[in-house]
Amino acid sequence: MVGAMAKIAKPTDKDDLVVRARTDAEALGRLYDMYYEQIYRFCLCRLFSKEAAEDVTSAVFLAVARGMPGFTGRKQQDFANWLYRIAANHANFYIRKASRRKDLFAEATGSIMASRTDSASDPPEPDWPVLYAAVARLKLQHQSIIVLRFFENLGFEQIAQILKTRPSTVRVRLHRALKQLRNHMQAVMDGGK
């Protein structure tokens, strides 16, 4: 009985933390500690650069700190959805703002290739530079859906809340994005661009 009550109390504590974070800097700091790695990883998967991911992650949490007093959500899930929405918007803005997007991916592919080992006993690794290049050719919204679904392992409901759309719309867009991704990957592997 006590164990069941502890499970119920834990989400309530996190929900309370979200409510308190509107006016309490310590509570906001705890939310920052809870979510920093997830948001950084999301940004890294979208931007393919540690430096860019660090910059955007910092901008995301600065926006959260500024917007927290006006945040109306009452649950941890509301906060997580809002946080990912801000992160997706900042990553998209960064990508649009980058004057030479190809340089960003060239730098990322160079660092990935340098970190790979050529051991014959290791299982074959995906060709990450080709995959990243193919993802980069997708629409920005499709990139967000791919990263949220496959790199962050989020469900359709949560992705829909983050992107402010319906789960069925997310499914359709994911299907289209995967079809385009397959076509881009096949074109690259066949030697075309």
Backbone as JSON, one array per atom type, in Angstrom:
{
  "sequence": "MVGAMAKIAKPTDKDDLVVRARTDAEALGRLYDMYYEQIYRFCLCRLFSKEAAEDVTSAVFLAVARGMPGFTGRKQQDFANWLYRIAANHANFYIRKASRRKDLFAEATGSIMASRTDSASDPPEPDWPVLYAAVARLKLQHQSIIVLRFFENLGFEQIAQILKTRPSTVRVRLHRALKQLRNHMQAVMDGGK",
  "N": [[0.82, -1.19, 0.0], [1.9, 1.29, 0.84], [3.95, 1.51, -1.04], [2.48, 1.82, -3.39], [1.31, 4.28, -2.88], [3.59, 5.88, -2.86], [4.32, 5.81, -5.52], [2.24, 7.23, -6.65], [2.58, 9.69, -5.4], [5.02, 10.6, -6.38], [4.8, 11.55, -9.2], [3.1, 13.68, -8.58], [4.74, 15.28, -7.02], [6.58, 16.11, -8.97], [4.86, 17.45, -10.68], [4.09, 19.48, -8.95], [6.54, 20.73, -8.72], [6.78, 21.89, -11.24], [4.73, 23.8, -11.15], [5.63, 25.38, -9.0], [7.97, 26.35, -10.15], [7.34, 28.57, -11.6], [7.58, 30.78, -10.01], [9.69, 30.3, -8.34], [13.08, 30.19, -8.23], [14.8, 28.13, -7.49], [13.28, 25.81, -7.92], [12.94, 26.0, -10.67], [15.59, 25.67, -11.4], [15.94, 23.0, -10.67], [14.27, 21.75, -12.56], [15.69, 22.44, -14.84], [18.03, 20.93, -14.39], [16.88, 18.39, -14.57], [16.09, 18.21, -17.26], [18.1, 19.09, -18.97], [20.06, 17.4, -20.29], [18.43, 15.85, -22.03], [17.34, 17.8, -23.74], [19.66, 18.91, -24.79], [20.65, 16.65, -26.17], [18.6, 16.32, -28.05], [18.92, 18.71, -29.51], [21.52, 18.3, -30.47], [21.14, 16.1, -32.15], [19.58, 17.32, -34.07], [21.19, 19.4, -35.05], [23.78, 18.49, -35.49], [26.22, 19.31, -34.46], [28.32, 19.89, -31.77], [28.94, 22.39, -30.61], [26.99, 24.1, -31.72], [24.7, 22.83, -30.73], [25.06, 23.19, -27.97], [24.9, 25.99, -27.83], [22.27, 26.46, -28.76], [20.8, 24.97, -26.9], [21.33, 26.41, -24.58], [20.05, 28.81, -25.3], [17.44, 27.88, -25.42], [16.85, 27.23, -22.72], [17.13, 29.73, -21.61], [15.02, 31.05, -22.83], [12.97, 29.57, -21.67], [13.26, 30.3, -18.98], [12.6, 33.0, -19.16], [9.96, 32.81, -20.07], [8.63, 31.29, -18.19], [7.11, 32.47, -15.98], [4.69, 33.05, -17.27], [3.83, 30.61, -18.11], [1.27, 28.25, -18.41], [0.76, 25.6, -17.93], [0.17, 22.73, -15.81], [1.23, 20.32, -15.2], [3.96, 17.95, -15.23], [4.26, 16.74, -17.73], [3.07, 18.64, -19.41], [4.94, 20.67, -19.17], [7.22, 19.39, -20.25], [6.39, 19.0, -22.91], [6.07, 21.65, -23.74], [8.69, 22.55, -23.41], [10.11, 20.94, -25.31], [8.85, 21.92, -27.59], [9.75, 24.56, -27.65], [12.47, 24.0, -27.96], [12.48, 22.71, -30.47], [11.59, 24.84, -32.09], [13.69, 26.7, -31.69], [15.87, 25.24, -32.71], [15.06, 24.96, -35.39], [15.03, 27.68, -36.11], [17.75, 28.27, -35.81], [18.84, 26.66, -37.82], [17.66, 27.79, -40.1], [18.78, 30.3, -39.92], [21.48, 29.87, -40.23], [23.99, 30.64, -42.42], [25.51, 29.1, -44.13], [24.59, 26.22, -44.44], [25.46, 23.78, -45.43], [28.14, 23.7, -44.69], [27.94, 23.19, -41.97], [27.0, 20.54, -41.93], [29.06, 19.29, -43.33], [31.17, 19.64, -41.56], [30.18, 18.12, -39.43], [30.01, 15.55, -40.58], [32.68, 15.09, -41.1], [33.76, 14.95, -38.48], [32.42, 12.73, -37.54], [33.31, 10.69, -39.23], [36.01, 10.68, -38.53], [35.89, 9.71, -35.97], [35.14, 7.09, -36.21], [35.9, 3.58, -36.06], [37.83, 1.13, -37.78], [37.42, -1.7, -37.35], [37.35, -5.1, -38.04], [35.9, -6.93, -36.59], [33.79, -5.64, -35.43], [30.24, -5.0, -35.51], [28.54, -3.95, -38.54], [28.27, -0.46, -38.91], [25.73, 2.06, -39.17], [25.77, 4.25, -41.99], [26.38, 7.07, -40.93], [27.01, 9.78, -41.79], [25.81, 9.81, -44.35], [23.17, 9.3, -43.65], [22.61, 11.54, -41.99], [22.96, 13.58, -43.86], [20.88, 12.95, -45.59], [18.65, 13.29, -43.88], [18.91, 16.01, -43.47], [18.04, 17.04, -45.86], [15.34, 16.98, -45.75], [12.14, 18.63, -45.08], [12.02, 21.16, -42.53], [10.11, 20.69, -40.5], [9.62, 17.97, -40.86], [12.13, 16.99, -40.22], [12.16, 17.54, -37.49], [10.13, 15.81, -36.59], [11.22, 13.28, -37.24], [13.53, 13.26, -35.59], [12.38, 13.57, -33.0], [10.82, 11.25, -32.88], [12.55, 9.01, -33.44], [15.11, 9.49, -32.32], [14.62, 10.62, -29.84], [12.68, 8.95, -28.97], [9.9, 9.44, -28.61], [6.33, 9.23, -28.3], [3.51, 9.28, -30.62], [1.4, 10.85, -29.64], [2.66, 12.63, -27.82], [4.48, 13.92, -29.52], [2.66, 15.17, -31.19], [1.5, 16.98, -29.38], [3.72, 18.57, -28.82], [4.27, 19.71, -31.33], [1.92, 20.96, -31.76], [-0.34, 19.79, -33.13], [-2.41, 17.16, -34.56], [-2.27, 13.67, -33.55], [-2.73, 11.91, -35.72], [-1.98, 13.49, -37.86], [0.74, 13.72, -37.35], [1.52, 11.06, -37.76], [0.99, 10.77, -40.53], [2.72, 12.71, -41.6], [5.14, 11.68, -40.69], [5.22, 9.27, -42.1], [5.42, 10.27, -44.74], [7.84, 11.67, -44.49], [9.64, 9.57, -43.95], [9.46, 8.15, -46.33], [10.52, 10.03, -48.14], [13.04, 10.21, -46.99], [14.05, 7.63, -47.42], [14.19, 7.72, -50.25], [16.08, 9.79, -50.61], [18.31, 8.63, -49.34], [18.69, 6.37, -50.97], [19.31, 7.62, -53.39], [21.75, 8.83, -52.75], [23.29, 6.57, -52.16], [23.28, 5.35, -54.63], [24.98, 6.92, -55.94], [24.16, 9.37, -56.82], [23.03, 12.75, -56.21]],
  "CA": [[0.0, 0.0, 0.0], [2.78, 2.45, 0.91], [4.64, 1.59, -2.33], [1.53, 2.38, -4.37], [1.17, 5.71, -2.58], [4.82, 6.56, -3.25], [4.27, 5.97, -6.98], [1.28, 8.3, -6.93], [3.12, 10.95, -4.9], [6.17, 11.05, -7.17], [4.39, 12.47, -10.26], [2.53, 14.87, -7.97], [5.88, 16.12, -6.64], [7.12, 16.73, -10.18], [3.86, 18.42, -11.12], [4.22, 20.61, -8.03], [7.79, 21.41, -9.09], [6.48, 22.71, -12.42], [3.94, 24.95, -10.7], [6.5, 26.24, -8.19], [9.03, 26.93, -10.98], [6.9, 29.86, -12.14], [8.0, 31.87, -9.12], [10.79, 29.84, -7.5], [14.28, 29.94, -9.04], [15.36, 26.81, -7.13], [12.47, 24.81, -8.62], [13.3, 26.11, -12.08], [16.92, 25.05, -11.5], [15.77, 21.54, -10.64], [13.75, 21.36, -13.87], [16.83, 22.56, -15.75], [18.86, 19.74, -14.16], [16.16, 17.2, -15.02], [15.85, 18.18, -18.7], [19.19, 19.62, -19.79], [20.66, 16.37, -21.16], [17.48, 15.48, -23.07], [17.23, 18.9, -24.71], [20.95, 18.97, -25.48], [20.7, 15.52, -27.1], [17.68, 16.66, -29.14], [19.57, 19.74, -30.33], [22.67, 17.69, -31.13], [20.61, 15.29, -33.25], [19.05, 18.22, -35.11], [22.17, 20.35, -35.58], [24.98, 17.75, -35.84], [27.4, 20.05, -34.01], [28.29, 20.08, -30.31], [28.93, 23.82, -30.29], [25.67, 24.63, -32.06], [23.74, 22.25, -29.79], [25.24, 23.87, -26.69], [24.36, 27.35, -27.96], [20.81, 26.42, -28.87], [20.27, 24.49, -25.62], [21.37, 27.57, -23.68], [18.98, 29.73, -25.71], [16.16, 27.26, -25.05], [16.59, 27.39, -21.29], [16.95, 31.16, -21.36], [13.62, 31.33, -23.22], [12.11, 28.95, -20.65], [13.34, 31.15, -17.78], [11.83, 34.23, -19.43], [8.55, 32.5, -20.28], [8.07, 30.48, -17.11], [6.03, 33.11, -15.22], [3.45, 33.01, -18.03], [3.5, 29.22, -18.47], [0.0, 27.91, -17.77], [0.65, 24.16, -17.67], [0.18, 22.36, -14.39], [1.8, 18.98, -15.04], [5.3, 17.76, -15.76], [4.14, 16.46, -19.16], [2.82, 19.93, -20.06], [6.22, 21.37, -19.21], [8.1, 18.7, -21.2], [5.92, 19.31, -24.26], [6.39, 23.06, -23.98], [10.14, 22.62, -23.53], [10.49, 20.39, -26.62], [8.35, 22.84, -28.62], [10.71, 25.66, -27.69], [13.72, 23.47, -28.52], [12.28, 22.51, -31.91], [11.54, 26.15, -32.72], [15.03, 27.29, -31.68], [16.71, 24.49, -33.65], [14.64, 25.36, -36.73], [15.51, 29.04, -36.33], [19.2, 28.21, -35.99], [19.1, 26.1, -39.14], [17.31, 28.79, -41.1], [19.7, 31.43, -39.79], [22.84, 29.5, -40.66], [24.18, 31.09, -43.8], [26.08, 28.02, -44.93], [24.16, 24.99, -43.79], [26.28, 22.67, -45.91], [29.36, 23.67, -43.88], [27.6, 22.56, -40.71], [26.95, 19.1, -42.13], [30.4, 18.83, -43.72], [31.93, 19.56, -40.31], [29.66, 16.98, -38.66], [30.4, 14.29, -41.22], [34.13, 14.93, -40.9], [34.02, 14.5, -37.12], [31.89, 11.37, -37.4], [34.23, 9.79, -39.93], [37.26, 10.61, -37.78], [35.68, 8.95, -34.73], [34.81, 5.69, -36.51], [37.01, 2.64, -36.09], [37.72, 0.17, -38.87], [37.67, -3.02, -36.82], [36.58, -6.09, -38.81], [35.05, -7.71, -35.69], [32.63, -4.85, -35.01], [29.11, -5.08, -36.44], [28.53, -2.8, -39.42], [27.62, 0.74, -38.39], [25.03, 2.81, -40.21], [26.57, 5.31, -42.59], [25.78, 8.26, -40.31], [27.06, 10.99, -42.62], [24.81, 9.71, -45.41], [21.88, 9.44, -42.99], [22.46, 12.93, -41.59], [22.78, 14.37, -45.08], [19.52, 12.68, -46.08], [17.71, 13.96, -42.97], [19.04, 17.45, -43.69], [17.33, 17.41, -47.09], [13.91, 16.99, -45.46], [11.59, 19.87, -44.54], [12.37, 21.35, -41.12], [9.13, 20.03, -39.64], [9.85, 16.53, -40.98], [13.34, 16.71, -39.44], [11.77, 17.52, -36.07], [9.37, 14.59, -36.33], [12.17, 12.16, -37.28], [14.38, 13.3, -34.39], [11.56, 13.31, -31.81], [10.34, 9.87, -32.88], [13.57, 7.97, -33.47], [16.25, 9.78, -31.46], [14.11, 10.89, -28.5], [11.75, 7.85, -28.67], [8.63, 9.96, -28.14], [5.15, 8.7, -28.95], [2.79, 10.18, -31.52], [0.61, 11.81, -28.85], [3.53, 13.66, -27.28], [4.98, 14.7, -30.66], [1.54, 16.01, -31.62], [1.38, 18.07, -28.42], [4.88, 19.45, -29.0], [4.14, 20.41, -32.6], [0.58, 21.55, -31.78], [-1.11, 19.19, -34.21], [-3.06, 15.92, -34.17], [-1.43, 12.48, -33.73], [-2.88, 11.37, -37.07], [-1.16, 14.34, -38.74], [2.13, 13.33, -37.11], [1.72, 9.77, -38.44], [1.04, 11.0, -41.98], [3.96, 13.43, -41.9], [6.25, 10.75, -40.48], [5.23, 8.36, -43.25], [5.97, 11.02, -45.88], [9.26, 11.96, -44.23], [10.41, 8.33, -44.11], [9.51, 7.85, -47.76], [11.5, 10.96, -48.71], [14.34, 9.84, -46.46], [14.49, 6.45, -48.19], [14.55, 8.17, -51.59], [17.35, 10.54, -50.5], [19.37, 7.66, -49.02], [18.92, 5.55, -52.16], [19.99, 8.46, -54.37], [23.14, 8.99, -52.33], [23.98, 5.27, -52.29], [23.43, 5.05, -56.04], [26.0, 7.81, -56.48], [23.57, 10.65, -57.2], [22.85, 13.7, -55.1]],
  "C": [[0.87, 1.26, 0.0], [3.52, 2.63, -0.41], [3.75, 2.19, -3.4], [1.35, 3.87, -4.14], [2.4, 6.48, -3.0], [4.83, 6.79, -4.76], [3.33, 7.1, -7.36], [1.87, 9.64, -6.53], [4.25, 11.48, -5.78], [5.77, 11.95, -8.33], [3.8, 13.76, -9.7], [3.64, 15.83, -7.55], [6.46, 16.83, -7.85], [6.15, 17.75, -10.75], [3.93, 19.68, -10.26], [5.48, 21.41, -8.35], [7.56, 22.34, -10.27], [5.71, 23.96, -12.01], [4.81, 25.91, -9.91], [7.55, 26.96, -9.03], [8.62, 28.27, -11.59], [7.42, 31.03, -11.32], [9.24, 31.53, -8.3], [11.99, 29.45, -8.36], [14.89, 28.57, -8.74], [14.6, 25.69, -7.85], [12.77, 24.83, -10.11], [14.67, 25.48, -12.33], [16.83, 23.53, -11.48], [15.2, 21.02, -11.96], [14.85, 21.42, -14.93], [17.72, 21.32, -15.63], [18.2, 18.48, -14.7], [16.14, 17.08, -16.54], [17.03, 18.6, -19.56], [19.73, 18.58, -20.77], [19.73, 15.98, -22.3], [17.41, 16.56, -24.15], [18.54, 19.06, -25.48], [21.05, 17.86, -26.53], [19.79, 15.78, -28.3], [18.33, 17.67, -30.07], [20.76, 19.17, -31.1], [22.22, 16.85, -32.32], [20.06, 16.15, -34.38], [20.15, 19.01, -35.79], [23.5, 19.72, -35.96], [26.29, 18.45, -35.44], [27.28, 20.28, -32.51], [28.16, 21.55, -29.95], [27.57, 24.43, -30.57], [24.63, 24.11, -31.08], [23.85, 22.91, -28.42], [24.65, 25.27, -26.73], [22.84, 27.34, -27.97], [20.19, 25.95, -27.55], [20.28, 25.63, -24.6], [20.25, 28.56, -24.01], [17.61, 29.19, -25.32], [15.86, 27.5, -23.58], [16.49, 28.85, -20.88], [15.52, 31.56, -21.71], [12.65, 30.74, -22.19], [12.1, 29.83, -19.4], [12.52, 32.43, -17.97], [10.33, 33.94, -19.49], [7.87, 31.77, -19.15], [6.98, 31.19, -16.3], [4.68, 33.07, -15.95], [3.02, 31.62, -18.45], [2.26, 28.79, -17.7], [-0.17, 26.43, -17.48], [0.77, 23.85, -16.19], [0.85, 21.02, -14.14], [3.19, 18.93, -15.67], [5.24, 17.52, -17.27], [3.87, 17.73, -19.96], [4.13, 20.69, -20.22], [7.15, 20.73, -20.24], [7.68, 19.01, -22.64], [6.28, 20.74, -24.66], [7.89, 23.23, -24.2], [10.62, 22.1, -24.88], [10.0, 21.29, -27.76], [9.3, 24.02, -28.77], [12.01, 25.2, -28.33], [13.6, 23.26, -30.03], [12.27, 23.84, -32.65], [12.92, 26.8, -32.77], [15.96, 26.56, -32.65], [16.35, 24.87, -35.09], [15.13, 26.77, -37.06], [17.01, 29.04, -36.59], [19.54, 27.7, -37.39], [18.79, 27.11, -40.23], [18.31, 29.94, -41.11], [21.1, 31.12, -40.32], [23.02, 29.83, -42.13], [24.73, 29.99, -44.69], [25.81, 26.7, -44.25], [25.01, 23.8, -44.21], [27.58, 22.57, -45.1], [29.12, 22.97, -42.55], [27.6, 21.04, -40.85], [28.29, 18.54, -42.56], [31.27, 18.68, -42.48], [31.49, 18.33, -39.5], [30.1, 15.67, -39.28], [31.89, 14.05, -41.07], [34.45, 14.42, -39.51], [33.51, 13.09, -36.89], [32.84, 10.38, -38.04], [35.53, 9.62, -39.15], [37.1, 9.75, -36.52], [35.37, 7.48, -34.97], [36.07, 4.83, -36.49], [36.77, 1.63, -37.18], [38.08, -1.23, -38.38], [36.76, -4.02, -37.54], [35.63, -6.88, -37.91], [33.81, -6.95, -35.25], [31.49, -5.04, -36.0], [29.09, -3.83, -37.33], [27.72, -1.65, -38.82], [26.84, 1.4, -39.5], [25.97, 3.88, -40.77], [25.96, 6.64, -42.14], [25.88, 9.51, -41.17], [26.01, 10.98, -43.74], [23.41, 9.91, -44.81], [21.63, 10.9, -42.59], [22.22, 13.83, -42.8], [21.37, 14.18, -45.64], [18.47, 13.35, -45.2], [17.73, 15.46, -43.21], [18.3, 17.93, -44.93], [15.82, 17.46, -46.89], [13.46, 18.39, -45.03], [11.93, 19.95, -43.05], [11.39, 20.63, -40.19], [9.3, 18.51, -39.69], [11.11, 16.13, -40.21], [12.99, 16.62, -37.96], [11.04, 16.23, -35.72], [10.29, 13.38, -36.3], [12.99, 12.12, -35.99], [13.56, 12.98, -33.13], [11.13, 11.85, -31.74], [11.47, 8.87, -32.69], [14.78, 8.24, -32.58], [15.81, 10.02, -30.02], [13.09, 9.83, -28.06], [10.42, 8.34, -28.09], [7.48, 9.33, -28.93], [4.45, 9.75, -29.8], [2.0, 11.24, -30.76], [1.5, 12.96, -28.37], [4.1, 14.53, -28.4], [3.89, 15.65, -31.14], [1.37, 17.21, -30.68], [2.51, 19.07, -28.59], [4.71, 20.31, -30.24], [2.77, 21.06, -32.79], [-0.21, 21.09, -33.0], [-1.76, 17.92, -33.69], [-2.11, 14.74, -34.36], [-1.54, 11.88, -35.13], [-2.07, 12.19, -38.08], [0.31, 13.98, -38.59], [2.43, 12.02, -37.84], [1.86, 9.95, -39.95], [2.36, 11.69, -42.35], [5.19, 12.54, -41.7], [6.35, 9.78, -41.65], [5.84, 9.05, -44.48], [7.46, 11.29, -45.7], [10.12, 10.72, -44.42], [10.52, 7.93, -45.57], [10.54, 8.74, -48.46], [12.9, 10.6, -48.25], [14.9, 8.62, -47.19], [14.95, 6.85, -49.59], [15.89, 8.91, -51.59], [18.52, 9.59, -50.24], [19.71, 6.81, -50.25], [19.67, 6.35, -53.22], [21.46, 8.63, -54.03], [23.9, 7.69, -52.52], [24.16, 4.87, -53.75], [24.42, 5.99, -56.72], [25.45, 9.16, -56.91], [23.49, 11.57, -56.0], [21.42, 14.04, -54.94]]
}
